[in-house]
Amino acid sequence: MPRNPAQRIKSDDAEIVYWSLGDGPPVVLLHPFPANHEFWLPVAEVLATRYRIVLPDLRGHGDSGVGEGPATMEKHAADIARVMDDAEVGRAPLVGVSIGGYALFEFWRKHRGRVAALVLCNTKAQADAPEARAGRLQAANDVLERGTEPFFESMIPRLLGKTTREMRPDLVDGALRMMRKMSPEDVAQVQRGMAARPDSIETLKTINVPALLVTGDEDAMTGVNEAELMRQHISGSQLRVIPKAGHYSPWEQPEAAGKLLRQFLDGL
């Protein structure tokens, strides 16, 4: 199914780009770091037979600008609201992977009236521990000094499950291709924004819309423990684990992810 032409909007100090495909009730899909909207295309094709899928490139990713200073969760949430405004989406289910999930916690705090349902994939509610925060800030400095390629190569074993890395070199290459659209400045400011994100455990307790939590059984970064923690705090939420998938589970197993999302959305 063809995507509609890219739409470009101004959000504060950055140009944010988004695409849409399909027709029907809207659904917004947010990709992980350091990917872009293409991450979702295999799943979007499945969903677009019934839904209108809105696919932004988050600030600093893909074709979207990073603006000045760290790409904070507040900025991402404001960008998402502006994309929805431009796409004439009032209230919709929102789906976020990793940083997409972090942005959705902030979006819920600021714009909960626009959230019909939440799908939180391969993400976590806790803020970074001091060691993880220091690691992000160090990575930000490193990419500015040495370029992005060593960083992207180092991320592959963390982002993609063992099964994907061994059996699907095409998905490894595709992930690297998405990553390479980010400049050193993009990576640095997005990392700094994630390092500064607030803890969202208390926010989980306020979520009162249908919620689906998804992770991969080979996700070494967030995984089942983080998803289970969210499930315990979000009343009535469901948890599903995608087999043979890592931190990029919808990219690694689009058929399984598409089926889970379709079932959840059709049941709303």
C-alpha positions as CSV (number, residue, x, y, z in Angstrom):
1,M,0.0,0.0,0.0
2,P,1.6,3.3,-1.0
3,R,2.4,6.0,1.5
4,N,1.0,9.4,1.1
5,P,3.6,12.1,0.3
6,A,5.7,13.3,3.3
7,Q,4.1,16.1,5.3
8,R,6.4,18.7,6.8
9,I,5.4,20.8,9.8
10,K,7.2,23.3,12.1
11,S,7.2,22.3,15.7
12,D,9.0,25.1,17.8
13,D,12.5,25.1,16.5
14,A,12.5,21.8,14.4
15,E,10.9,20.6,11.2
16,I,9.0,17.4,11.9
17,V,8.2,15.0,9.0
18,Y,5.4,12.4,8.9
19,W,3.7,10.0,6.5
20,S,0.3,8.4,6.5
21,L,-1.2,5.4,4.8
22,G,-4.5,3.6,4.7
23,D,-8.0,4.9,5.5
24,G,-10.2,4.5,8.5
25,P,-9.8,5.3,12.2
26,P,-6.4,6.8,12.9
27,V,-3.5,5.1,14.8
28,V,-0.2,6.8,15.5
29,L,3.0,4.6,15.5
30,L,6.2,5.9,17.1
31,H,9.5,4.2,16.2
32,P,12.5,3.5,18.5
33,F,16.0,5.2,18.7
34,P,18.0,5.3,16.5
35,A,15.6,4.3,13.7
36,N,12.8,6.2,11.8
37,H,9.3,5.7,10.5
38,E,10.4,2.9,8.1
39,F,10.8,0.7,11.2
40,W,7.0,0.4,11.1
41,L,6.3,-0.1,7.4
42,P,6.0,-3.9,7.4
43,V,3.4,-3.7,10.3
44,A,1.7,-0.6,8.9
45,E,0.9,-2.5,5.7
46,V,-1.1,-5.0,7.8
47,L,-2.9,-2.4,9.8
48,A,-3.6,0.0,6.9
49,T,-6.3,-2.3,5.4
50,R,-8.5,-1.1,8.2
51,Y,-6.9,1.9,9.8
52,R,-5.3,5.2,8.8
53,I,-1.7,4.9,10.1
54,V,0.3,8.1,11.0
55,L,4.0,7.6,10.9
56,P,6.2,10.5,12.2
57,D,10.0,10.6,12.2
58,L,10.6,11.7,15.8
59,R,12.7,14.8,16.4
60,G,16.4,14.1,15.4
61,H,15.5,10.9,13.6
62,G,15.1,10.2,9.9
63,D,14.1,13.3,8.0
64,S,13.0,15.3,11.1
65,G,15.3,18.1,12.5
66,V,16.7,17.9,16.0
67,G,16.3,21.6,16.9
68,E,18.4,23.4,19.5
69,G,19.7,21.5,22.6
70,P,18.6,18.1,23.9
71,A,15.6,16.4,22.3
72,T,13.6,16.1,25.6
73,M,10.5,14.1,26.1
74,E,8.6,17.4,26.4
75,K,9.7,18.4,22.9
76,H,8.8,14.9,21.5
77,A,5.3,15.1,23.2
78,A,4.7,18.6,21.7
79,D,5.9,17.4,18.3
80,I,3.4,14.4,18.4
81,A,0.6,16.8,19.3
82,R,1.4,19.0,16.4
83,V,1.6,16.1,14.0
84,M,-1.8,14.9,15.2
85,D,-3.2,18.5,14.7
86,D,-1.8,18.7,11.2
87,A,-3.1,15.2,10.3
88,E,-6.5,16.1,11.8
89,V,-6.3,13.4,14.4
90,G,-8.2,14.4,17.6
91,R,-8.0,11.3,19.7
92,A,-6.4,8.0,18.7
93,P,-4.6,4.9,19.9
94,L,-0.8,5.6,20.1
95,V,1.9,2.9,19.8
96,G,5.5,3.6,20.9
97,V,8.7,1.4,20.9
98,S,11.5,2.3,23.3
99,I,12.0,6.1,23.0
100,G,8.5,6.1,21.4
101,G,7.2,4.7,24.8
102,Y,9.2,7.3,26.8
103,A,7.6,10.1,24.6
104,L,4.1,8.6,25.2
105,F,4.5,8.8,29.0
106,E,5.1,12.5,28.6
107,F,2.3,12.8,26.0
108,W,-0.1,11.1,28.5
109,R,0.9,13.6,31.2
110,K,0.3,16.5,28.9
111,H,-2.5,15.4,26.4
112,R,-4.3,12.4,27.9
113,G,-7.6,13.5,26.4
114,R,-6.1,12.7,23.0
115,V,-5.1,9.1,23.9
116,A,-7.8,6.4,23.1
117,A,-5.4,3.5,23.9
118,L,-1.7,2.9,24.5
119,V,0.6,0.2,23.2
120,L,4.0,0.3,24.9
121,C,6.6,-1.9,23.2
122,N,10.1,-2.7,24.3
123,T,10.2,0.2,26.7
124,K,10.4,1.0,30.4
125,A,8.9,3.4,32.8
126,Q,11.8,4.0,35.0
127,A,14.3,6.8,34.5
128,D,17.9,5.9,33.8
129,A,20.0,4.9,36.7
130,P,23.0,7.1,37.3
131,E,25.3,4.7,35.4
132,A,23.0,4.4,32.4
133,R,22.6,8.2,32.3
134,A,26.4,8.7,32.4
135,G,26.7,6.1,29.6
136,R,24.2,8.0,27.4
137,L,26.1,11.3,28.0
138,Q,29.4,9.6,27.2
139,A,28.0,8.2,24.0
140,A,26.7,11.6,23.0
141,N,30.3,13.0,23.4
142,D,31.8,10.0,21.6
143,V,29.7,10.4,18.4
144,L,30.6,14.1,18.2
145,E,34.3,13.2,18.4
146,R,34.4,9.9,16.4
147,G,31.3,9.9,14.2
148,T,28.3,7.6,14.4
149,E,29.4,4.4,12.8
150,P,31.2,2.8,15.8
151,F,28.1,3.7,17.9
152,F,25.6,2.2,15.4
153,E,27.7,-1.0,15.1
154,S,27.8,-1.4,18.9
155,M,24.1,-1.0,19.1
156,I,23.2,-3.9,16.8
157,P,23.7,-6.7,19.4
158,R,21.8,-4.7,21.9
159,L,18.8,-3.8,19.7
160,L,18.4,-7.0,17.6
161,G,17.8,-10.4,19.1
162,K,20.2,-13.3,18.6
163,T,17.8,-15.1,16.2
164,T,17.5,-12.0,14.0
165,R,21.3,-11.4,14.0
166,E,22.0,-15.0,13.0
167,M,19.1,-15.6,10.6
168,R,18.1,-12.3,9.1
169,P,21.1,-10.3,7.8
170,D,18.7,-8.3,5.7
171,L,17.0,-6.9,8.9
172,V,20.4,-6.1,10.4
173,D,21.4,-4.2,7.2
174,G,18.0,-2.4,7.2
175,A,18.4,-1.3,10.8
176,L,21.8,0.1,10.1
177,R,20.4,1.9,7.0
178,M,17.8,3.6,9.2
179,M,20.4,4.6,11.8
180,R,22.7,6.1,9.3
181,K,20.1,8.8,8.5
182,M,21.1,10.4,11.9
183,S,23.9,12.8,12.1
184,P,26.4,12.9,15.1
185,E,24.5,16.0,16.4
186,D,21.1,14.1,16.1
187,V,22.4,11.1,18.1
188,A,24.0,13.3,20.7
189,Q,21.0,15.5,21.3
190,V,18.5,12.6,21.4
191,Q,20.8,10.7,23.8
192,R,20.9,13.8,26.1
193,G,17.2,14.1,26.0
194,M,16.7,10.5,27.0
195,A,19.3,10.8,29.8
196,A,17.2,13.7,31.2
197,R,13.8,12.0,31.0
198,P,11.8,11.8,34.2
199,D,10.7,8.6,36.0
200,S,7.3,7.5,34.9
201,I,6.4,4.8,37.4
202,E,3.8,7.0,39.1
203,T,2.4,8.0,35.7
204,L,1.6,4.3,35.0
205,K,-0.9,4.3,37.9
206,T,-2.9,7.1,36.2
207,I,-3.3,5.3,32.8
208,N,-7.0,4.4,32.5
209,V,-7.3,3.6,28.8
210,P,-6.9,0.2,27.3
211,A,-3.2,-0.7,27.3
212,L,-1.1,-3.4,25.7
213,L,2.5,-4.1,26.7
214,V,4.7,-5.9,24.2
215,T,8.2,-7.1,24.4
216,G,10.5,-9.6,22.8
217,D,11.8,-12.8,24.5
218,E,15.3,-11.9,23.4
219,D,15.1,-8.2,24.4
220,A,18.3,-7.6,26.4
221,M,17.6,-3.9,27.0
222,T,14.1,-3.8,28.5
223,G,12.5,-7.3,28.2
224,V,9.9,-9.1,30.2
225,N,10.8,-7.8,33.6
226,E,10.3,-4.2,32.6
227,A,7.0,-5.1,30.8
228,E,5.8,-7.0,33.8
229,L,6.5,-4.0,36.1
230,M,4.4,-1.8,33.8
231,R,1.6,-4.4,33.7
232,Q,1.5,-4.4,37.5
233,H,1.0,-0.6,37.6
234,I,-1.4,-0.1,34.7
235,S,-4.8,-1.4,35.7
236,G,-6.3,-3.8,33.2
237,S,-3.3,-3.9,30.9
238,Q,-2.3,-6.9,28.9
239,L,1.2,-8.2,28.4
240,R,2.3,-10.2,25.2
241,V,5.8,-11.5,24.5
242,I,6.9,-11.9,20.8
243,P,9.1,-15.0,20.3
244,K,12.5,-14.8,18.6
245,A,12.6,-11.0,18.9
246,G,14.9,-8.5,20.6
247,H,14.4,-4.8,21.5
248,Y,13.2,-4.1,17.9
249,S,10.5,-6.7,18.1
250,P,8.0,-5.2,15.5
251,W,10.9,-4.9,13.0
252,E,12.2,-8.4,13.7
253,Q,8.8,-10.2,13.7
254,P,6.4,-7.9,11.9
255,E,3.9,-10.6,11.2
256,A,3.5,-11.5,14.9
257,A,3.6,-7.8,16.0
258,G,1.0,-6.9,13.3
259,K,-1.3,-9.7,14.5
260,L,-1.1,-8.6,18.1
261,L,-1.7,-4.9,17.2
262,R,-4.6,-5.7,14.9
263,Q,-6.3,-7.9,17.5
264,F,-5.9,-5.2,20.2
265,L,-7.1,-2.3,17.9
266,D,-10.0,-4.3,16.5
267,G,-11.1,-5.0,20.1
268,L,-11.3,-1.3,21.2
